[in-house]
Every structure is written in structure tokens, then in C-alpha cells.
Amino acid sequence: MTVRVSPGSSNSPEDRFSITLGRGIDGLKVHTMAQFMDIVSLTKGIRSMFYIVTPNESSFENVEDVPPYVQQATPFFMGLMVVELVVSLLKDGTPLACVSDVVTSVSAGIISRMPTLFARGFEITTYIYVWDNLHLLELPWDSAWTWWLAFLVVDFSYYWVHRFAHELNFLWAAHQVHHSSEYYNLSTALRQSLTQQFSSWVFYLPMALAVPPSVFAVHIQFNLLYQFWIHTEVDAAHSTTQSQVIRDLGPLEWVLNTPSHHRVHHGRNEYCIDKNYGGALIIWDRLFGTFAPEGNKVVYGLVHKINTFEIFHIQFHYYKYLWRRFNRYKKIFNKLGVLWKGPSWKPGKPRLGDHAEVPEVTGEELPFNPSWPLALKVYVCIHGLMLLGVYQDLFESRLMLSQLTVLMMTGYILLSLTSIGFIIDQRPTAPMLELLRCVLMMMLLRYGYMTAPAPQFVPIEAFVSISLLYWGLQTFSQLIAVKKKTT
């Protein structure tokens, strides 16, 4: 190939070297800048988890410009959970959770986010409607004063969302999901309700009279993200493991919600019931008389244990219980009391029930953790991680997919979460359901609806084929056993 040289130019070796060197330096600058931006993005993501962000970097004119901070935080959730596990193992030699509980909590987190695949979150949708039609004042979206006001008002509103979710039985039906774990670790923060968002929106609407939706959309996410890190026992003086990585946050304990304060909220000890509702701040509990410091060892979970890891039962069992209680009474006031009073209310009792009737805890209680084979635990973890990848990819690419494809992948995710819960619960129908799921997964891989992770340490289709064969044999043996019983 010939190189044309324009008049006055040179094609000497020195010039070619200079050009090559210049291009190399330019490429290095671009690469260095890209690395720098990655580091900035990483540090901002970590800071977002702790609400350590400035108004300048988190103020947006339009709600469409607000990043999906919660969705983007998935890698940070997983990373901090690994850090917590390592710290607990180094400190005490024992993990802070079991596989069954962690998988169930992550499953609940996935289910709680699924509605946003099809529509904007219910809280922000109703907020925008009120703002567009009823707002009385328009605070500037780019003002630091607006940002800090929204920080306080969102947290104040969350306090009342949370408090009513504990004090009104029909709202507790949704919120009990978050309290159903008998462990207390970072994965517990992900155990969220599918239905709670359809009632919490009411409490934020007064803000829409003055605060722009974009500002609200930022703080409703940061408020939720902040509450992730306070779900840990690694600093607990009274925990089962006796770890004390962070003993005390000093004067900040008077202002901020901390792991110690929130452990009390998750306890089923009598002194813990209906206490410490704050989100990022604990000042509201101190002001309204619902604060309690951590005392005796906290025992976690619901007052009446449900003893299952099946995700749909965890999400909806209380609605069935509520319906049965509602039908048990004949008087209309008692029926309404079942819905509008506290979870432990009975006719003749105070509005929130009698906490003295709460089953006594001794501190010796053990969480529900039935034994199941190690091989199945590994299997569930591998398939759970694969499913998490599918979930993340679906959210990232949903705008490019047809509604039918999104609906199909949503169905696959829900089927997978149900099947995993059946395996953990060791239900008789688990092999047949998992066989069906593996068949569907193989089809999705073959037709390009799912992509294998890279790099592939094990060929994904081979692994799924082995899984399919195993559950096929399990199903066949079950059918043979049933046939023998009937003959």
C-alpha cells in the first residue's frame, strides 16, 4: 500500500514514530479517563448507600433524568453482603445467616421490584399526578434548601408510613414480609413486600404540593438505600455471635438510625414491639415516644413463626389469616377492628393489643433452619446467582424488549423463585416443578432469550442439561413410588 504525502509534510521514521507515540498517548489518556470515571461512579455508588451525597450531584430538573439508584445498587448489595459474611467468619468463625434465609430474602427483594418492569413505581406515579394537578408552590429543583427540606420531609413521612404499617392490621399484612426473617443481616434488608407500595404512597402526597417530583424521586430512593446497612449484627454487643466491629456511633446515635436502633425494631421481645420506626433519622421516634434502646438480647422474627421459605406464602399468607379473622366476628365494629386496629388486637383489648400476651422469649430460641443436603444448597446458590443475572439483564434491557418478552421473562423469574422455595422447603412437588423450570430455562437459552454469563467456567447449557436430567430422574422415581402405593 502506498502512502500519499501532502506537500510540505514528511514521512520520515522520526515523524512516524512521533505520530504513533502521540496516538498512544491519546489512547492512554482516554483509557485513564475511562478508569477515572469508573472509580468516580464506584465511589458515588458506595456513598449513595449511606446517603453521603451532595445536592449538586443528585439534583435533576426532570424526573426522567433521575437515575434508578436502587436498581443500580444491586452489585453493592451483593458485595456488602459478602463483606459482612467475611467479617463475621473472621470475628467468630460462624456466619450471620443460613443459605435458606439469605436466598429467601433476596427472592423477596426481586419480587418486590417486578411491578416496576411494567410501570413507574406507584409512589412516584401518584406523586407526579398530584404535582401536575394540585401543587400550590414550586420550590426550585436545583436549590440546596429544597434538597435538605426534601431529605427531612421524606424521612418524616417514612416514619408515619412505617408506624402505620405496624399499627393498622391491613397494612401490617404487607409489611410483615420484612419482619419474617429470624435472622438479622444485610440480606434481611432485601426482604421487601410486593404490596406495601400500594398503600405507602398516601403519606408522601402532601410533599407534592410544593416539592418537585424529581427531588422526591431522589430522596425516596436514598432513604431506602440508607436502611440497607443498618440491617446487621456485626456491631452487636448482644447478638448471638457477640461480634463488636462497631460498638457505638457516639453522638450520632441520638440523631441517626443505626444498626443498634433498628435491631430493636426487628425484635419480638416485649420491649421491642412497636418501637424505632425511623428511616435515616431516629429523632422522630424520640419526639413521638416510640424510641427504645437496645437492651436484652434481641430475638428476631414474627411473634408467631411461619416456618417456611416459600416466597409466595411469605408474601400473602397474612391476607388469608386476616380474611379468616374478619369472618370470625359477627359485629361490624369487630370486623372493622380486625382491619383498622393493631395485629394483636382483640375485642375488649387496647387498640394495639396487649403486649403482655406476646409469647415470652428467653434468648435461647433458635431460628427455623431445617437441614437439607449440601449439594442442594450449592445447586440453589448457583441457580440463584444465574437468576439474579437474568433479573438484572431484564431491567437493563426492558425498554428494548417487547411487552410479551418482558412478561414471559417475568413469568420465568416468578416460577424460578417459587421452585427454589419448594426445594428449600423440601416439598414433594419440588422435583416436578424444578424439572419444568429447567426445561423452560433450556428453551430460553436455545432461542436467545437468556445469555450465558461470561467468562463461562462451566458451559451453561451442559449444567442446565445435568440439572434437567437429575430432576427428571427424581420425578420419575416419585411417580414409580406413587404407582406402587396405589397398586
Backbone torsions as a table, in degrees:
resi	resn	phi	psi	omega
1	MET	NA	134.3	178.5
2	THR	-92.0	148.8	178.5
3	VAL	-111.3	121.4	178.1
4	ARG	-79.1	132.4	179.7
5	VAL	-114.4	120.8	-179.5
6	SER	-73.2	156.4	-179.8
7	PRO	-56.3	138.0	177.3
8	GLY	85.2	-9.0	-179.9
9	SER	-95.4	166.9	-178.8
10	SER	-126.9	146.7	177.6
11	ASN	-122.8	33.1	-178.1
12	SER	-72.1	159.8	177.7
13	PRO	-56.1	-36.1	-179.3
14	GLU	-65.0	-40.9	-179.6
15	ASP	-67.7	-41.3	179.1
16	ARG	-63.1	-38.2	177.1
17	PHE	-63.7	-41.1	-179.8
18	SER	-63.8	-42.3	179.7
19	ILE	-63.8	-45.8	179.8
20	THR	-61.8	-43.0	179.5
21	LEU	-63.6	-41.4	179.7
22	GLY	-62.2	-43.2	178.5
23	ARG	-64.5	-37.6	178.6
24	GLY	-64.2	-41.4	179.2
25	ILE	-65.7	-41.6	178.3
26	ASP	-61.9	-42.3	178.7
27	GLY	-63.9	-40.3	178.8
28	LEU	-64.4	-38.7	178.1
29	LYS	-62.3	-44.2	179.2
30	VAL	-62.3	-44.4	-179.5
31	HIS	-64.0	-42.3	179.6
32	THR	-64.7	-41.0	178.9
33	MET	-63.8	-40.9	178.4
34	ALA	-62.6	-42.2	177.9
35	GLN	-63.7	-40.7	179.0
36	PHE	-62.0	-43.6	179.7
37	MET	-64.9	-36.0	176.9
38	ASP	-63.1	-41.0	179.3
39	ILE	-66.3	-42.0	178.2
40	VAL	-61.3	-44.9	179.0
41	SER	-62.4	-40.7	179.7
42	LEU	-64.1	-47.4	-178.1
43	THR	-66.1	-36.7	178.3
44	LYS	-66.3	-39.2	178.0
45	GLY	-62.1	-42.3	179.3
46	ILE	-66.5	-43.1	179.7
47	ARG	-63.5	-35.3	179.2
48	SER	-61.5	-31.4	-179.8
49	MET	-65.6	-21.4	-176.7
50	PHE	-116.1	11.7	179.5
51	TYR	65.6	21.7	-179.3
52	ILE	-94.0	70.0	-179.8
53	VAL	-131.4	156.4	-179.2
54	THR	-100.7	156.4	175.5
55	PRO	-57.6	-37.1	-177.0
56	ASN	-61.7	-39.3	-175.7
57	GLU	-89.9	-1.9	-177.6
58	SER	-135.5	31.1	175.7
59	SER	-115.1	133.5	-175.6
60	PHE	-137.8	144.5	-178.4
61	GLU	-74.2	-41.1	-176.6
62	ASN	-114.1	144.9	-178.7
63	VAL	-65.4	-26.9	178.2
64	GLU	-66.9	-21.3	-178.8
65	ASP	-85.8	-10.6	-178.2
66	VAL	-71.5	124.3	-179.6
67	PRO	-64.7	151.8	173.8
68	PRO	-79.4	74.7	-172.7
69	TYR	-55.8	-41.3	-177.6
70	VAL	-65.0	-44.4	-180.0
71	GLN	-66.0	-39.1	179.2
72	GLN	-69.1	-16.3	-176.5
73	ALA	-82.3	-5.5	-176.7
74	THR	-51.7	-47.1	177.9
75	PRO	-61.7	-34.0	179.3
76	PHE	-70.8	-37.5	174.5
77	PHE	-55.6	-52.2	-177.1
78	MET	-64.5	-42.4	-179.1
79	GLY	-63.6	-44.0	179.2
80	LEU	-68.2	-31.8	175.7
81	MET	-65.0	-38.4	176.6
82	VAL	-66.1	-42.6	178.1
83	VAL	-59.5	-44.9	179.2
84	GLU	-60.7	-41.9	179.0
85	LEU	-62.1	-45.2	-179.4
86	VAL	-63.7	-44.6	179.9
87	VAL	-60.6	-44.6	-178.9
88	SER	-65.7	-36.5	178.8
89	LEU	-69.1	-40.8	179.0
90	LEU	-68.3	-34.9	-175.5
91	LYS	-77.6	-44.5	-172.5
92	ASP	-126.4	-10.9	-177.3
93	GLY	78.8	6.2	178.8
94	THR	-131.2	141.2	178.6
95	PRO	-74.5	160.3	-179.6
96	LEU	-88.2	2.4	-177.0
97	ALA	-155.3	172.1	173.8
98	CYS	-115.2	159.4	-177.7
99	VAL	-56.3	-44.6	-177.3
100	SER	-56.8	-45.9	-175.7
101	ASP	-70.7	-43.4	-179.2
102	VAL	-63.0	-46.1	-179.9
103	VAL	-61.0	-41.1	-179.9
104	THR	-66.4	-39.7	179.0
105	SER	-65.3	-44.5	178.0
106	VAL	-63.5	-38.6	177.8
107	SER	-60.5	-42.4	178.4
108	ALA	-64.1	-38.3	177.4
109	GLY	-62.7	-41.0	178.6
110	ILE	-64.2	-47.6	-178.5
111	ILE	-61.6	-38.9	-176.7
112	SER	-64.4	-24.1	-177.6
113	ARG	-93.8	-11.1	-173.3
114	MET	-60.2	-37.6	179.9
115	PRO	-58.4	-27.4	-178.2
116	THR	-73.3	-6.3	172.4
117	LEU	-68.4	-27.9	-172.4
118	PHE	-107.7	-21.5	-178.8
119	ALA	-157.0	158.5	175.0
120	ARG	-60.7	149.7	-178.5
121	GLY	-50.6	144.7	-174.7
122	PHE	-62.3	-37.6	-179.2
123	GLU	-62.8	-47.1	-177.6
124	ILE	-74.2	-31.8	179.1
125	THR	-63.7	-48.7	179.5
126	THR	-67.4	-34.8	178.5
127	TYR	-62.3	-46.9	179.9
128	ILE	-61.8	-39.7	-180.0
129	TYR	-61.0	-46.6	179.9
130	VAL	-65.4	-41.5	179.2
131	TRP	-61.5	-46.2	-177.4
132	ASP	-65.1	-29.9	-171.9
133	ASN	-110.8	-21.6	-170.1
134	LEU	-131.3	-3.8	-171.9
135	HIS	-63.8	141.7	-175.0
136	LEU	-100.2	-25.0	-175.1
137	LEU	-144.6	144.3	179.1
138	GLU	-117.3	96.2	176.8
139	LEU	-69.9	145.6	-178.2
140	PRO	-65.4	129.5	-176.6
141	TRP	-68.8	-24.4	-175.9
142	ASP	-101.0	17.3	179.5
143	SER	-94.8	136.0	176.4
144	ALA	-63.8	-32.4	177.8
145	TRP	-63.3	-41.7	177.4
146	THR	-62.8	-41.5	-178.9
147	TRP	-60.7	-48.8	-178.0
148	TRP	-70.3	-35.1	175.8
149	LEU	-62.4	-44.0	179.0
150	ALA	-63.7	-38.1	176.6
151	PHE	-55.8	-47.4	-178.2
152	LEU	-70.5	-43.7	-174.8
153	VAL	-71.1	-38.3	176.6
154	VAL	-61.9	-43.3	-178.8
155	ASP	-69.0	-38.0	176.3
156	PHE	-62.6	-44.0	178.8
157	SER	-64.4	-40.1	178.7
158	TYR	-61.4	-38.4	177.4
159	TYR	-53.6	-45.3	-177.6
160	TRP	-75.8	-34.1	171.6
161	VAL	-54.9	-50.2	-174.7
162	HIS	-67.6	-43.1	-178.4
163	ARG	-64.8	-45.7	178.9
164	PHE	-65.3	-31.5	178.1
165	ALA	-64.6	-21.5	176.2
166	HIS	-95.2	-26.4	-172.2
167	GLU	-100.1	-12.7	175.1
168	LEU	-113.5	122.4	-170.3
169	ASN	-62.7	-36.9	-177.9
170	PHE	-71.3	-22.5	172.9
171	LEU	-83.7	-32.9	176.8
172	TRP	-62.5	-28.5	178.9
173	ALA	-56.6	-32.9	176.4
174	ALA	-84.7	-45.4	-171.4
175	HIS	-73.0	-22.4	-178.0
176	GLN	-58.7	-22.7	178.0
177	VAL	-55.0	-45.2	-176.7
178	HIS	-65.6	-24.9	-177.4
179	HIS	-98.5	3.6	-172.3
180	SER	-77.1	-14.8	178.2
181	SER	-76.9	139.5	176.0
182	GLU	-94.8	6.5	173.3
183	TYR	-111.7	167.2	177.4
184	TYR	-138.0	100.6	-179.5
185	ASN	-151.5	179.7	-174.8
186	LEU	-61.1	-30.1	178.6
187	SER	-66.6	-26.6	178.5
188	THR	-60.5	-32.0	179.3
189	ALA	-62.2	-28.2	-178.4
190	LEU	-81.2	-12.0	-177.1
191	ARG	-77.1	83.9	-174.0
192	GLN	-110.4	160.3	-178.2
193	SER	-88.2	141.6	174.4
194	LEU	-70.6	-32.4	-168.9
195	THR	-101.9	-11.1	-173.4
196	GLN	-64.0	-32.1	-178.6
197	GLN	-63.5	-19.2	-178.0
198	PHE	-82.8	0.2	175.1
199	SER	-125.2	-26.7	-174.8
200	SER	-70.1	-23.2	-175.5
201	TRP	-57.2	-30.8	-176.0
202	VAL	-58.2	-37.6	-171.8
203	PHE	-73.2	-19.2	-178.1
204	TYR	-95.5	-9.7	-173.6
205	LEU	-61.6	-35.5	177.7
206	PRO	-56.4	-30.2	177.6
207	MET	-61.3	-32.7	-174.7
208	ALA	-67.2	-8.9	177.4
209	LEU	-75.3	-14.2	-176.8
210	ALA	-146.0	-30.6	-174.3
211	VAL	-93.8	125.2	-178.6
212	PRO	-58.2	146.9	-179.2
213	PRO	-56.7	-35.9	-178.7
214	SER	-62.8	-36.8	179.1
215	VAL	-70.0	-42.7	177.0
216	PHE	-61.7	-42.4	-178.0
217	ALA	-62.2	-31.7	176.3
218	VAL	-69.3	-50.5	-171.3
219	HIS	-76.0	-29.9	177.9
220	ILE	-65.7	-29.3	177.0
221	GLN	-79.4	-45.4	-179.7
222	PHE	-63.4	-36.7	179.0
223	ASN	-61.9	-40.1	177.9
224	LEU	-69.7	-42.8	-179.1
225	LEU	-63.2	-39.0	179.9
226	TYR	-57.5	-36.7	-174.7
227	GLN	-73.4	-6.2	177.7
228	PHE	-66.4	-50.9	-170.5
229	TRP	-71.4	-18.7	-178.5
230	ILE	-81.4	-3.4	176.0
231	HIS	-91.1	70.0	179.6
232	THR	-150.1	152.4	176.6
233	GLU	-109.0	4.9	-174.8
234	VAL	-65.1	-12.6	177.2
235	ASP	-108.9	9.1	-166.9
236	ALA	-81.7	124.0	175.1
237	ALA	-75.7	-21.6	-175.6
238	HIS	-115.2	14.2	-177.3
239	SER	-77.1	168.5	178.9
240	THR	-59.8	-37.7	-175.4
241	THR	-87.4	-13.6	180.0
242	GLN	60.6	25.0	176.8
243	SER	-71.3	144.9	178.8
244	GLN	-140.3	65.9	178.6
245	VAL	-72.2	-44.6	177.3
246	ILE	-124.1	103.5	-175.5
247	ARG	-72.5	-41.9	-168.8
248	ASP	-161.0	145.7	176.7
249	LEU	-101.5	15.8	175.1
250	GLY	64.0	-137.6	-178.4
251	PRO	-60.7	-23.1	179.9
252	LEU	-63.4	-22.0	178.4
253	GLU	-62.7	-22.4	179.6
254	TRP	-79.9	-20.0	-173.9
255	VAL	-113.5	-47.7	-174.0
256	LEU	-90.6	151.2	168.1
257	ASN	-75.3	129.8	-174.7
258	THR	-126.1	168.6	177.1
259	PRO	-53.5	-40.4	-179.7
260	SER	-62.3	-46.2	179.8
261	HIS	-63.4	-41.5	-174.4
262	HIS	-77.7	-24.4	173.4
263	ARG	-60.5	-41.2	177.6
264	VAL	-57.9	-44.0	-178.8
265	HIS	-59.5	-33.9	-177.4
266	HIS	-87.4	-2.3	-176.9
267	GLY	-79.8	153.6	172.6
268	ARG	-107.9	11.1	169.2
269	ASN	-64.3	153.8	-178.0
270	GLU	-59.4	-38.5	-176.7
271	TYR	-72.9	-12.1	-177.6
272	CYS	-94.3	-19.4	-173.0
273	ILE	-63.1	130.8	176.5
274	ASP	58.9	45.2	178.9
275	LYS	-129.5	155.9	170.1
276	ASN	55.9	69.9	-177.4
277	TYR	-89.1	-7.0	-172.2
278	GLY	-56.6	155.2	175.8
279	GLY	-93.7	-85.6	175.8
280	ALA	-89.5	-27.6	-177.2
281	LEU	-114.5	147.4	177.6
282	ILE	-103.3	-1.7	-175.1
283	ILE	-63.9	-30.4	-179.1
284	TRP	-66.0	-39.4	177.5
285	ASP	-64.7	-38.3	178.7
286	ARG	-67.3	-37.0	-179.4
287	LEU	-71.8	-38.7	-172.3
288	PHE	-102.8	11.9	171.4
289	GLY	76.1	23.8	179.7
290	THR	-112.9	17.3	-179.3
291	PHE	-90.2	141.2	172.8
292	ALA	-142.9	129.9	177.3
293	PRO	-75.8	160.2	178.6
294	GLU	-71.0	127.9	-179.0
295	GLY	-120.9	-111.6	178.4
296	ASN	-60.8	160.7	-179.4
297	LYS	-50.1	129.3	-177.8
298	VAL	-82.4	131.9	174.0
299	VAL	-107.1	125.0	-168.3
300	TYR	-95.8	163.4	174.0
301	GLY	110.5	-177.2	177.9
302	LEU	-74.0	153.2	177.8
303	VAL	-58.6	-40.7	176.0
304	HIS	-113.1	111.0	-173.7
305	LYS	-65.7	147.6	-179.8
306	ILE	-103.4	-18.7	172.6
307	ASN	50.5	53.4	174.5
308	THR	-155.0	156.7	175.5
309	PHE	-119.1	12.9	-179.7
310	GLU	-80.9	120.6	-163.8
311	ILE	-66.9	-37.5	-179.0
312	PHE	-72.6	-32.1	175.0
313	HIS	-65.1	-42.6	179.0
314	ILE	-61.8	-40.1	-177.5
315	GLN	-71.1	-36.2	-166.9
316	PHE	-122.7	-3.4	-174.5
317	HIS	-60.9	-34.1	-175.2
318	TYR	-70.1	-27.9	177.2
319	TYR	-64.5	-38.6	176.8
320	LYS	-65.3	-42.5	178.4
321	TYR	-62.7	-40.7	179.5
322	LEU	-63.6	-40.6	179.5
323	TRP	-64.6	-40.5	178.6
324	ARG	-64.7	-43.2	179.0
325	ARG	-65.0	-39.5	180.0
326	PHE	-60.6	-42.7	-178.2
327	ASN	-76.3	-16.4	-177.3
328	ARG	-70.0	-30.9	-176.0
329	TYR	-95.1	149.0	-179.9
330	LYS	-96.6	-36.6	-177.6
331	LYS	-76.2	138.0	-176.7
332	ILE	-63.6	-34.8	-180.0
333	PHE	-67.4	-35.4	176.6
334	ASN	-70.4	-37.8	177.0
335	LYS	-61.8	-45.7	178.4
336	LEU	-66.1	-34.5	177.7
337	GLY	-61.2	-35.8	177.8
338	VAL	-59.8	-36.3	-176.8
339	LEU	-86.1	-42.3	-167.9
340	TRP	-102.3	-2.6	176.1
341	LYS	-109.9	-174.2	-173.1
342	GLY	-69.6	162.3	-178.7
343	PRO	-58.1	-32.2	-177.7
344	SER	-100.7	13.3	179.3
345	TRP	-68.8	142.8	171.4
346	LYS	-138.0	157.2	177.1
347	PRO	-53.8	131.7	-179.6
348	GLY	90.5	-4.6	-179.7
349	LYS	-103.7	163.4	175.5
350	PRO	-58.8	165.9	-175.4
351	ARG	-55.2	-39.2	-178.4
352	LEU	-95.9	8.0	-178.9
353	GLY	84.9	179.0	-179.0
354	ASP	-105.5	108.4	-177.4
355	HIS	-66.2	-17.8	176.6
356	ALA	-66.0	-20.1	179.2
357	GLU	-86.1	-3.3	176.8
358	VAL	-64.5	132.5	179.3
359	PRO	-53.1	130.8	-176.9
360	GLU	-67.4	140.5	175.5
361	VAL	-112.2	146.7	-176.8
362	THR	-108.1	-15.0	-174.1
363	GLY	92.5	-7.1	179.6
364	GLU	-99.0	-0.5	-177.3
365	GLU	-64.3	142.6	177.2
366	LEU	-109.1	140.5	178.3
367	PRO	-64.5	154.7	175.0
368	PHE	-67.7	115.1	-176.5
369	ASN	-151.5	71.5	-179.4
370	PRO	-63.5	147.3	-179.6
371	SER	-76.1	144.1	173.7
372	TRP	-150.7	157.6	-169.7
373	PRO	-57.8	142.2	178.4
374	LEU	-59.6	-38.6	-179.7
375	ALA	-60.3	-39.2	178.4
376	LEU	-70.1	-34.0	176.6
377	LYS	-62.1	-44.7	177.9
378	VAL	-62.9	-43.4	179.6
379	TYR	-58.9	-48.0	-178.9
380	VAL	-64.1	-39.2	179.4
381	CYS	-64.9	-43.7	-179.6
382	ILE	-64.0	-48.6	-179.7
383	HIS	-67.8	-31.8	176.7
384	GLY	-64.5	-42.0	178.2
385	LEU	-66.2	-40.1	176.6
386	MET	-62.0	-41.2	-179.8
387	LEU	-66.8	-36.6	177.4
388	LEU	-62.4	-37.5	176.2
389	GLY	-65.1	-40.6	177.0
390	VAL	-61.9	-44.7	179.5
391	TYR	-59.9	-46.1	-179.0
392	GLN	-66.0	-43.9	179.3
393	ASP	-62.3	-38.7	-178.9
394	LEU	-63.1	-42.2	179.3
395	PHE	-68.0	-36.9	-178.0
396	GLU	-72.4	-29.5	-174.4
397	SER	-111.3	7.5	-172.4
398	ARG	-61.0	-30.8	-178.3
399	LEU	-71.9	-19.2	179.5
400	MET	-96.2	-5.7	-176.9
401	LEU	-101.4	155.1	174.9
402	SER	-72.4	157.5	178.4
403	GLN	-60.8	-34.4	179.5
404	LEU	-64.9	-41.7	178.5
405	THR	-65.8	-43.6	178.3
406	VAL	-60.8	-42.3	179.4
407	LEU	-64.1	-42.0	179.5
408	MET	-64.1	-44.8	-179.3
409	MET	-68.4	-33.6	175.2
410	THR	-62.9	-44.0	177.4
411	GLY	-60.3	-40.6	178.5
412	TYR	-63.5	-42.6	179.9
413	ILE	-63.5	-44.1	-179.8
414	LEU	-65.3	-40.3	176.4
415	LEU	-62.0	-41.1	-179.0
416	SER	-65.1	-43.6	179.8
417	LEU	-64.3	-38.4	177.7
418	THR	-65.2	-45.4	-178.1
419	SER	-63.8	-40.9	178.0
420	ILE	-62.1	-41.6	177.2
421	GLY	-62.7	-38.8	177.6
422	PHE	-63.8	-40.2	179.1
423	ILE	-63.6	-46.0	-179.2
424	ILE	-63.6	-41.0	178.1
425	ASP	-74.4	-8.7	-179.4
426	GLN	56.7	47.1	179.1
427	ARG	-78.1	148.3	-179.0
428	PRO	-59.8	-30.4	-178.2
429	THR	-84.9	-0.1	-177.3
430	ALA	-60.0	-46.1	-179.0
431	PRO	-58.5	-43.4	-178.3
432	MET	-66.6	-41.8	-179.5
433	LEU	-67.5	-39.9	179.8
434	GLU	-70.4	-33.7	174.4
435	LEU	-60.1	-46.7	177.8
436	LEU	-59.7	-42.4	-179.7
437	ARG	-64.6	-41.6	-179.8
438	CYS	-66.1	-37.2	176.0
439	VAL	-61.9	-46.6	179.5
440	LEU	-63.6	-39.9	-179.9
441	MET	-64.4	-41.1	178.1
442	MET	-61.8	-41.4	179.2
443	MET	-65.0	-41.4	179.8
444	LEU	-64.9	-36.7	176.9
445	LEU	-67.3	-44.8	-177.0
446	ARG	-64.0	-37.8	-175.8
447	TYR	-97.1	11.2	170.5
448	GLY	81.3	11.8	178.3
449	TYR	-80.4	-18.6	174.9
450	MET	-126.0	143.4	176.5
451	THR	-113.5	141.5	-179.7
452	ALA	-74.3	144.0	178.1
453	PRO	-65.9	151.2	178.6
454	ALA	-124.6	140.2	-3.3
455	PRO	-75.0	153.3	-178.3
456	GLN	-91.0	106.3	176.9
457	PHE	-73.8	-31.9	174.6
458	VAL	-131.4	130.4	177.7
459	PRO	-52.9	122.5	-170.5
460	ILE	-64.3	-40.0	-178.6
461	GLU	-67.2	-34.8	177.5
462	ALA	-64.6	-41.9	179.5
463	PHE	-64.3	-42.7	178.9
464	VAL	-66.2	-36.7	178.8
465	SER	-63.6	-41.3	177.9
466	ILE	-64.8	-41.7	177.7
467	SER	-60.3	-44.1	-179.2
468	LEU	-62.4	-42.2	179.1
469	LEU	-63.4	-43.6	-178.4
470	TYR	-61.8	-48.4	-177.4
471	TRP	-72.0	-26.5	174.1
472	GLY	-64.5	-43.6	178.1
473	LEU	-65.8	-39.7	178.4
474	GLN	-63.1	-42.6	178.8
475	THR	-65.0	-42.8	-179.8
476	PHE	-61.7	-44.8	-180.0
477	SER	-64.4	-36.0	176.8
478	GLN	-64.5	-43.3	179.8
479	LEU	-63.9	-39.2	177.1
480	ILE	-62.8	-43.2	-179.3
481	ALA	-63.4	-41.6	178.5
482	VAL	-64.0	-41.5	-179.9
483	LYS	-62.5	-39.8	179.7
484	LYS	-65.3	-36.5	179.8
485	LYS	-67.7	-32.9	-176.7
486	THR	-84.4	-11.5	-179.6
487	THR	-104.7	NA	NA
